[in-house]
Amino acid sequence: MFTRVAAAARIQSRRPLRLRLQSTLSIPQSQKGVIFYEHGGKLEYKDLPVPKPKPNEILINVRYSGVCHTDLHAWHGDWPLGAKLPLVGGHEGAGVVVAKGSSVTNFEIGDYAGIKWLNGSCMSCEFCEQGNESNCAKADLSGYTHDGSFQQYATADAIQAAQIPKGTDLAQVAPILCAGVTVYKALKDSDVKPGQWVAISGAAGGLGSLAVQYAKAMGMRVLGIDAGDEKRKLFESLGGNHFVDFTKTKDLVSEIQEITEGGPHGVINVSVSEKAIGQSVEYVRPCGTVVLVGLPAGATVKSDVFNHVIKSINIKGSYVGNRADTREAIDFFAKGQVKSPIKVVGLSELPEVYKLMEANKIIGRYVVDTSR
């Protein structure tokens, strides 16, 4: 166990400053977590050592963690960005601060805190200075280059960790820490104004279901694209204006342009479909913006140069939000304007969640309870 501050002042005083921890809670030496040792290998639910926070880090007792499509990509090894191995995935962890490093001043023991995709960055390069920390060349990524939230205790850089208001439902807020922040930032990047149309491609999935709500809270008219009656019902229950089932339409592009009287002013592509991305470039309104968020492995976006120029459209990539975006996204949630449509299962059931994700059978967002 980590030494309690009150009971070990003399011992702490002999230790180098960089090794001192502040904690008033009893912390175990081992914990339960899900780890894999090679891409596509067995997802093992097993005992793991509890990590010790560095001087700039906090240790969070993760109560709940959302499951993101990025976690599936990390396990598969889909992306050219190298992930650490072995790896504990997860980057939507919500819990309680149980220890902190010697240089941490913005968190106290007992505070609610969230683990985000961006675990830490250098905070001194041109990107960090401009609030684009996720583009930092030295970015440390939870559940990718840094063991993440699919364990009961995880570390996070205190500067990038999310501040969560006390009393917040930790299961509900978990998906906001990545899915919510990501789509909120994408909607801001779309430049869609209140009253204008935004199309959400993949509108009833984990990201899409939150994008619909953020868009409505921001005053936009929302067209959702997805498949199936269950997804239509979810979309409509979230306040969406018009749903298009891509499996039932004869001409998706024409139907969307007709509904929106010329095409949506912006498109948020959260589905992992190369075809869907290509279609969005066709149906977007002249002078509109196509925002790329979902990352289908090996996909490319193609746009006919003549129409691209004549329609004066924009194609943007939108990565995760910064600290300000995170604070704003959580504020929408705290005020009740956004809710997470979640299903909670035990952390030990994570492999089954991945199977559902691979089969495209998930509606809303799965959240794992680390206590089971």
BAFITOR-53951 format. One record per atom (N, C-alpha, C): x, y, z; residue in three letters. Coordinates in steps of 0.02 Angstrom, whole numbers, plus 50000, padded with zeros to 5 digits. Layout:
N
XYZala
...
# end
This chain:
372
500424994050000met
500005000050000met
500445006250000met
500165011749969phe
500525017949972phe
500505020550045phe
501055023750066thr
501105026250134thr
500645032250143thr
500255032350197arg
499835038050211arg
500255043950234arg
500055049750209val
500445055750224val
500485057150298val
499895056750330ala
499865058650401ala
500285054050444ala
500335047750424ala
500685042850465ala
501415042050446ala
501625045550392ala
502305044150368ala
502685050450351ala
502575055850389ala
502905062150374ala
503665061450375ala
503925057750425arg
504645057050430arg
504935053150371arg
504575047950350ile
504815043950293ile
504785048150230ile
504225051950221gln
504155056050161gln
504715061150158gln
504915063950216ser
505425069150215ser
506095066650192ser
506205060050198arg
506845057150176arg
506835055550102arg
506235055350072arg
506185053350002arg
506315059349957arg
506585058149896pro
506655063549848pro
505965066549833pro
505945073049820leu
505305076449809leu
504905073149753leu
505245071049700arg
504895068449642arg
504525061849657arg
504675058649712leu
504355052249728leu
503805052949780leu
503725058949808arg
503225059649860arg
502525059449832arg
502075056049867leu
501375055649849leu
500965058449905leu
500385061249887gln
499925063649938gln
499295059449934gln
499135056149989ser
498525052149992ser
498325050950064ser
497675050850074thr
497415049250141thr
496985043050137thr
497025039450081leu
496605033650070leu
497025027350066leu
496735021750084ser
497075015350079ser
497025012750008ser
497595011349977ile
497615009349907ile
497925002349902ile
497584997849869pro
497854991049864pro
498464990649818pro
498824985249822gln
499404984249779gln
499204981049713gln
498634977449712ser
498414974349650ser
497684976149638ser
497464975049576gln
496804977049554gln
496584972549496gln
495954973149476lys
495704969649417lys
495734974349357lys
495914971349300gly
495934975249238gly
495914970549178gly
495834973449120val
495844969549057val
496454971749017val
496864966948999ile
497494968448964ile
497574963748905ile
497914966048852phe
498094961548797phe
498834962448782phe
499144957048758tyr
499874957048749tyr
500084957448676tyr
499614956548630glu
499754957448559glu
499104959548525glu
499164963048470his
498574965548435his
498134959748413his
497494960048430gly
497034954748413gly
497084948748459gly
497534949048508gly
497624943548555gly
497074943248608gly
497134938448652lys
496634937448704lys
496584943448749lys
495964945348764leu
495834950648812leu
495774947448881leu
496274948448922glu
496314944848985glu
496074949149044glu
495564946649078tyr
495324949949139tyr
495694946749197tyr
496144950549228lys
496604947449277lys
496834952549329lys
497214950149377asp
497514954449427asp
498114958149397asp
498144964749409leu
498684968949384leu
498934973249441leu
499564975249439pro
499814979749492pro
499494986649485pro
499384989949541val
499124996749541val
499695001549523val
499605005749472pro
500145010349454pro
500255015749506pro
500865018449508lys
501025023949553lys
501075030349513lys
500745035649534pro
500765041849496pro
501445045349499pro
501635048349443lys
502235052549441lys
502085059149475lys
502585063449485pro
502465069749520pro
501905074049489pro
501825073549422asn
501315077649388asn
500655074049379asn
500585068049407glu
499995063949394glu
499545063149456glu
498915061349441ile
498455059149493ile
498305051749482ile
498145048349536leu
497925041449532leu
497175041449543leu
496815038649495ile
496085038749498ile
495825031649509ile
495385030949558asn
495015024749567asn
494455024949516asn
494555021649460val
494075021849405val
493455017749424val
492885020949426arg
492265017449442arg
491925014849379arg
491925019049327tyr
491595017149264tyr
492035019549205tyr
491985015949150ser
492335018049090ser
491905016649029ser
491825021648987gly
491485020548924gly
491915016448877gly
491595013148829val
491945009148779val
491875012548712val
492435014448683cys
492445018348621cys
492695014048563cys
492495015848502his
492725012148444his
493485012548438his
493785017948464thr
494515018548463thr
494835012848503thr
494505010648556asp
494775005048596asp
494814998748554asp
494314997848510leu
494314992048466leu
494884992648415leu
494984998648387his
495534999748340his
496204998348374his
496275000648437ala
496904999648473ala
497044992148482ala
496534988448499trp
496614981248508trp
496794977848442trp
496464979848387his
496604976948322his
497274979048294his
497534984848316gly
498144987448286gly
498014990348217gly
497434993748209asp
497214996148144asp
497605002148119asp
497895005948163trp
498175012448143trp
498925012348138trp
499205016848096pro
499945017148089pro
500285019848152pro
499915023348194leu
500195025848257leu
500305019948304leu
500915018848326gly
501075013048366gly
500805013448437gly
500485008048459ala
500235007648528ala
500725003648570ala
500735005148636lys
501165001348680lys
500884994248689lys
501314989548699leu
501114982748715leu
501554980148771leu
501264976448820pro
500554975248827pro
500174981648843pro
499514981448836leu
499114987548843leu
498464986348881leu
498324990848926val
497664991348957val
497304997048921val
496774995448886gly
496425000448847gly
495975004848889gly
495575009048855gly
495085013148889gly
495305020348897gly
494855025048881his
495025032248888his
494405036448904his
493905033348934glu
493315036948957glu
493185034949030glu
493695035949071gly
493655033549141gly
493435039049188gly
492935037549228ala
492685042349278ala
492745039349347ala
493045043049393gly
493145040349460gly
493345045549510gly
493705043249562val
493875047449619val
494635047649628val
494895053649641val
495615054449652val
495795051349720val
496265046649719val
496465043349782val
497195044749801val
497575047449754ala
498275049449769ala
498485054449716ala
498995058449734lys
499235063349685lys
499985064449695lys
500315066149639gly
501025067349642gly
501185073949677gly
501815074949692ser
502035080549733ser
501925087349700ser
501895087649634ser
501815094149601ser
501095095749582ser
500625091449599val
499925092549580val
499595097449628val
499295102749599thr
498965107849640thr
498225108849622thr
498005105949567asn
497315107349544asn
496815101849562asn
497035096649596phe
496585091349620phe
496735089949693phe
496215088049729glu
496285085849798glu
496035078649804glu
496265075149855ile
496035068349867ile
495275068549878ile
494925064149844gly
494195063849850gly
493835067449794gly
494195071449754asp
493875074849697asp
493665069749644asp
493155071449607tyr
492965067449548tyr
493405069549490tyr
493645064749452ala
494095066249396ala
493965061449338ala
494125063749278gly
494025059749219gly
494655058649179gly
494725052649153ile
495295050849110ile
495075051649037ile
495425055748999lys
495265057148930lys
495755053548883lys
495595053648818trp
496045050948767trp
496725054348772trp
496725061048776leu
497355064548785leu
497535064448858leu
498015060148875asn
498225059448945asn
498705065048965asn
499125067148919gly
499605072348934gly
499955074848871gly
500245080848875ser
500625083548819ser
501175087948847ser
501615090548803cys
502205094148827cys
502035100948855cys
501485103948833met
501245110548855met
501725116248838met
502205115148793ser
502675120548776ser
502775121348701ser
502525116848659cys
502615117548587cys
502085122348558cys
502125123848494glu
501665128648463glu
500945126148466glu
500845119548462phe
500165116948463phe
499855117448532phe
500245115648582cys
500005116148651cys
499855123448669cys
500285128048646glu
500195135148661glu
499545137848631glu
499335134848575gln
498725137148541gln
498105133248561gln
498165128948611gly
497595125148633gly
497465118948591gly
497955116948550asn
497885110948509asn
498335105448537asn
498245104048602glu
498695099348636glu
498675092348605glu
498105090448576ser
498055083748547ser
498515082848487ser
498735088448457asn
499185088048400asn
499915088348420asn
500045088548485cys
500725088748511cys
501105082348490cys
501715083248467ala
502115077448446ala
502275072848504ala
502235075448566lys
502385071448625lys
501745069548663lys
501175069848629ala
500545068148662ala
500555061048689ala
500305060148750asp
500255053648782asp
499515051748783asp
499335046048755leu
498645044348743leu
498405038548788leu
497875039848826ser
497605034748870ser
497335028848829ser
497495022848852gly
497265016948817gly
497595015848750gly
498175019148740tyr
498545018248677tyr
499295018448689tyr
499545024048711thr
500255024448730thr
500335024548806thr
499775024848842his
499765025148915his
499205020548938his
499345016048985asp
498815011449008asp
498215015449031asp
497625013249007gly
497025017149016gly
496555014949070gly
495905015949057ser
495395015549109ser
495035008949114ser
495245003749078phe
494954997149087phe
495304993449144phe
495364997049199gln
495654994349260gln
495374998449318gln
495454996049378gln
495144999349435gln
495535005549458gln
496165005849443tyr
496575011749461tyr
497005013549400tyr
496995019949383ala
497385022249325ala
497655029249339ala
498205030849306thr
498525037449315thr
498355042149258thr
498375048549272ala
498255053649221ala
498645059949239ala
498905063249189asp
499225069749199asp
498705074549228asp
498855077649283ala
498365081849317ala
498145087849275ala
498585090249231ile
498405096049189ile
497855094149139ile
497895088149111gln
497405086049060gln
496805082349089gln
496855079749148ala
496285076049177ala
495685080649183ala
495095077849173ala
494485081849174ala
494235082949245ala
494025089049259gln
493715090649323gln
492975088949318gln
492735084549362ile
492025082449361ile
491695084949425ile
491125088349420pro
490795090949480pro
490605085449528pro
490685086649593lys
490485081849644lys
489735080449637lys
489545074149649gly
488845072249644gly
488625070049576gly
489075070549526thr
488925068449458thr
488855060849454thr
488375058549414asp
488305051349400asp
488905049249358asp
489365045449388leu
489995043849354leu
489895039149295leu
489395034849298ala
489255030449241ala
489015034549181ala
488575039349195gln
488295043549142gln
488815048249111gln
489255050949153val
489725055849127val
490305052649090val
490435046249102ala
491025043049071ala
491065044048995ala
490535042748956pro
490585043748884pro
490695051048862pro
490525055748905ile
490635062748888ile
491375064148880ile
491805060448917leu
492515061848920leu
492885060748854leu
492585056848810cys
492875056048743cys
492345057348690cys
491825053148689ala
491305053748638ala
490985060748640ala
490805062948700gly
490485069448706gly
490935075148685gly
491545075248711val
492015080548695val
492175080548620val
492255074648592thr
492435073948521thr
491905076748476thr
491275074848487val
490745077248442val
490585084648455val
490655086848517tyr
490555093948532tyr
491065098148493tyr
491685096048495lys
492215099548457lys
492075099248382lys
491845093548357ala
491695092848286ala
491135097548264ala
490625098248307leu
490075102848292leu
490325110048290leu
490775111848335lys
491065118548334lys
491475119548269lys
491835114248249asp
492245114748188asp
491815115148125asp
491195112948128ser
490755112948069ser
490525120048051ser
490555124548099asp
490335131548088asp
489595132048072asp
489205126948089val
488485127148078val
488175131848130val
487745136348107lys
487435141248150lys
486765138748177lys
486525141748232pro
485855139848257pro
485335140748202pro
484895135748196gly
484375135948145gly
484575132548080gly
485225131348070gln
485455128048009gln
485445120448018gln
485505116947961trp
485485109647962trp
486185106747972trp
486235101748016val
486825097648021val
486615090348013val
486985086547974ala
486855079447965ala
487345075448007ala
487085070548043ile
487515066148083ile
487505059248051ile
488065057248022ser
488115050647990ser
488345045548043ser
487885040948060gly
488005036448116gly
487665039248178gly
487045041648169ala
486715045848219ala
486485042148282ala
486465035548282ala
486215032048341ala
486755027948376ala
487375028848356gly
487915025448389gly
488155029148451gly
488705027048479gly
488955030148540gly
489125037548531gly
489465039348477leu
489615046348464leu
489005049948436leu
488665046648389gly
488105049948356gly
487545051848403gly
487385047548451ser
486835048948497ser
486995055048540ser
487635056248554leu
487825062248591leu
487855068248544leu
488085067148483ala
488115072648434ala
487425075648422ala
486915071348418val
486225073748407val
486035078548464val
486185076548526gln
485985080648583gln
486375087148587gln
487025086848575tyr
487415093048577tyr
487185097748522tyr
487045095048463ala
486815099248408ala
486155102748425ala
485695099048455lys
485055102048475lys
485165107348528lys
485605105848577ala
485745110748630ala
486065117048602ala
486405116348545met
486735122048513met
486275125548463met
485655123248458gly
485155126648417gly
485125124448344gly
485435118848327met
485445116548258met
484845112148243met
484675111648179arg
484195106748155arg
484585100448135arg
484355094648157val
484755088648150val
484435083448106val
484805081348055leu
484615075648013leu
485065069848031leu
484765064148048gly
485155058348067gly
485155053048014gly
485725049948003ile
485795044647954ile
486045038347990ile
485645033047985asp
485825026648016asp
485355021347989asp
485335015548020ala
484925010047993ala
484525006648047ala
483895005248033gly
483485001248079gly
482995005248120gly
482435001948138asp
481905005248176asp
482135007048247asp
482555002748278glu
482785004248346glu
483205010648346glu
483615011348296lys
484035017348293lys
483615023548276lys
483105022648236arg
482645028148222arg
482305030448286arg
482075025648326lys
481735027348389lys
482195031148436lys
482825028748442leu
483295032148485leu
483415039248461leu
483525040048396phe
483655046648367phe
483075051348381phe
482465049048371glu
481885053348382glu
481795054948456glu
481955050148500ser
481895051348572ser
482395056548596ser
482935057548558leu
483445062448576leu
483295069348549leu
482745069948512gly
482545076448487gly
482755077948415gly
483005072848379gly
483205073948309gly
482615075848266gly
482745079648213asn
482205082148171asn
481995077448116asn
482465074148083his
482285069748028his
482795064148022his
482535058048015phe
482955052048012phe
482935049047942phe
483505047247915val
483545043947850val
483865037047861val
483505031847843asp
483765024947848asp
484125023447782asp
484785022947785phe
485165022147723phe
485045015447689phe
484745010647725thr
484605004147695thr
483935004147658thr
483535009347667lys
482875009447637lys
482775014847584lys
483265019047575thr
483195024347526thr
483505022347459thr
483195024547404lys
483455022947338lys
484015027647317lys
483975033747342asp
484475038847323asp
484615043147385asp
485105041147424leu
485255044547487leu
485415051847477leu
485825053347428val
486045060147416val
485455064647399val
485035062547354ser
484455066647333ser
483965067447390ser
483845062047429glu
483365062447484glu
483595067447537glu
484235067247554ile
484485071847604ile
484455079147580ile
484635080147517gln
484615086947490gln
483905089547486gln
483425085147472glu
482725087247470glu
482475089247539glu
482625085047589ile
482395086447658ile
482675093047684ile
483305094347669thr
483655100247696thr
483635106147648thr
483255105447593glu
483185110847543glu
483855113347517glu
484245108547494gly
484885110247463gly
485495106947494gly
485375103147547gly
485935099847580gly
486065102847648gly
486315098847695pro
486475101447761pro
487065106347758pro
487065111147804his
487605115947805his
488255112847832his
488185107447869gly
488755103847894gly
488595096447902gly
489105092247899val
489035085047908val
489555082747958val
489325078948008ile
489785075948056ile
489805068448042ile
490365066048017asn
490445058948000asn
490745055248060asn
490315051948098val
490555047948154val
490515040448140val
490185038548085ser
490165031448067ser
490845029248041ser
490985022848047val
491615020248020val
491485016947952val
491265021147905ser
491085018847838ser
491395023547786ser
491835020847745glu
492145024747692glu
491615027147642glu
491125022847627lys
490585024647580lys
490185030547607lys
490015030347671ala
489625035747701ala
490005042347698ala
490655042247708ile
491055048247704ile
491035051147633ile
491105046747583gly
491085048947514gly
490415052047495gly
489875049147520gln
489215051847505gln
489115058747537gln
489405059747595ser
489315066147629ser
489605071947589ser
490135070647553val
490435075847511val
489955077747454val
489545072947433glu
489075074147379glu
488455078047402glu
488175076247460tyr
487545079447480tyr
487625085747522tyr
488225087347544val
488305093347584val
488125099547543val
487875104547575arg
487655110847543arg
488255114647515arg
488155118347460pro
488695122747436pro
488935127347492pro
489585128247498cys
489905132147552cys
489855128747620cys
489625122447620gly
489565118647682gly
490215115247702gly
490205112047761thr
490805108947788thr
490675101647805thr
491115097247781val
491105090147799val
491645089047851val
491445086447909val
491915085347964val
492035077847971val
492655075847971leu
492855068847977leu
493045067448049leu
492705062548079val
492825060648149val
492975053148154val
492525048948127gly
492625041748128gly
493245039848088gly
493575034448109leu
494205032448078leu
494185025248053leu
493815023947998pro
493835017147970pro
494535015447945pro
494765009547962ala
495455007647946ala
495575007847871ala
496115011247852gly
496325011447782gly
495895015547736gly
495415019347763ala
494945022947721ala
495255029347693ala
494975031647637thr
495145038047608thr
494505041847594thr
494565048447589val
493995052547570val
494125055147500val
493635054147456lys
493715056347386lys
493205061847371lys
493435067047339ser
492995072447320ser
493155074647249ser
492655074647206asp
492745076947137asp
492985084147137asp
493555085547108val
493855092147113val
493405097547083val
493095096247026phe
492655101246995phe
492095103347042phe
491725098247068asn
491175099847113asn
491415102747179asn
491995100447202his
492275103047264his
492395110647258his
492665112547201val
492805119647190val
492165123547176val
491745121147132ile
491135124747113ile
490665125447173ile
490625120347215lys
490195120747275lys
490545124347333lys
491195125447327ser
491585128847379ser
491495125547447ser
491555118847447ile
491465115247510ile
492115114547548ile
492065113347613asn
492635112347656asn
492635105247683asn
493195102047686ile
493275095547718ile
493775096347775ile
493555094847836lys
493985095747894lys
494055089247933lys
494635088347962gly
494715083048011gly
494645086248080gly
494295082848124ser
494205085448192ser
494415080148241ser
494915081748281tyr
495175077048330tyr
494815078448396tyr
495065075948451val
494745077148515val
494815084448537val
494375086648580gly
494385093548603gly
494935094748654gly
495055101148668asn
495555103048718asn
495245103748787asn
495605106748833arg
495355107248902arg
494725111648906arg
494715117048868ala
494125121348868ala
493525117748839ala
493625114048784asp
493075110248754asp
492815105148804asp
493265102048841thr
493065097048890thr
492625100248944thr
492845105948970arg
492465109449021arg
491765111348995arg
491735113748934glu
491095115848905glu
490635109848893glu
490925104348868ala
490525098348855ala
490245095448920ala
490645095348973ile
490405092949038ile
489875097649065ile
489935104149052asp
489445109049076asp
488765107849044asp
488735106248980phe
488105104548947phe
487795098548983phe
488215093548999phe
487975087549033phe
487725089249103phe
488105093249140ala
487925094849209ala
487265098749212ala
487115102549160lys
486505106449158lys
485905102349132lys
486025095949117gly
485485091649095gly
485285092249022gly
485685095748982gln
485525096648912gln
485755090648869gln
486185086548898val
486445080648863val
486435074848912val
486195069148888lys
486195063048928lys
486525057448888lys
486845052948924ser
487175047348890ser
486705041348887ser
486505039248828pro
486105033148822pro
486555027048829pro
486605024448890ile
487115019448905ile
486805012748927ile
487215007648920lys
487075001148950lys
487694999148991lys
487594997749055val
488154996249099val
488244988749107val
488854986349096val
489024979249105val
489674979049146val
489854973149169gly
490464972349206gly
491084972949162gly
491634975249191leu
492264975749154leu
492464968949126leu
492304963549162ser
492474956849140ser
492124954949075ser
491594958649056glu
491214957248995glu
491454961248935glu
492014964748942leu
492274968848888leu
492364965048822leu
492614958848822pro
492684955348758pro
492014954548721pro
491474953748758glu
490814953048726glu
490594959748696glu
490764965148729val
490604971748702val
490974972848636val
491594970848633tyr
491974971448571tyr
491654967548514tyr
491394961548530lys
491064957548478lys
490444961148451lys
490064964148495leu
489474967948474leu
489674973948431leu
490224977048451met
490474982848414met
490694980848344met
491034975148340glu
491264972648274glu
490684970948229glu
490124968748258ala
489524966948220ala
489064972848208ala
489274978848229asn
488874984848222asn
488184984148253asn
488164981148313lys
487524979848346lys
487424984248409lys
487844989148417ile
487784993348477ile
487364999448463ile
486875000548506ile
486465006548504ile
486645010648565ile
486835016948555gly
487045020948612gly
487765019248631gly
487885018648696arg
488575017848721arg
488595012548776arg
489085008148773tyr
489205003448828tyr
489695006548878tyr
489555005448942val
489975007748996val
490135001749040val
490765000949059val
490954995349102val
491034997649174val
490774993549219asp
490824994549292asp
491444990749314asp
491954994249340thr
492584990949355thr
492544986449417thr
491984986749453ser
491924982649514ser
491724975549499ser
491564974049435arg
491334967249418arg
491564965149348arg
# end
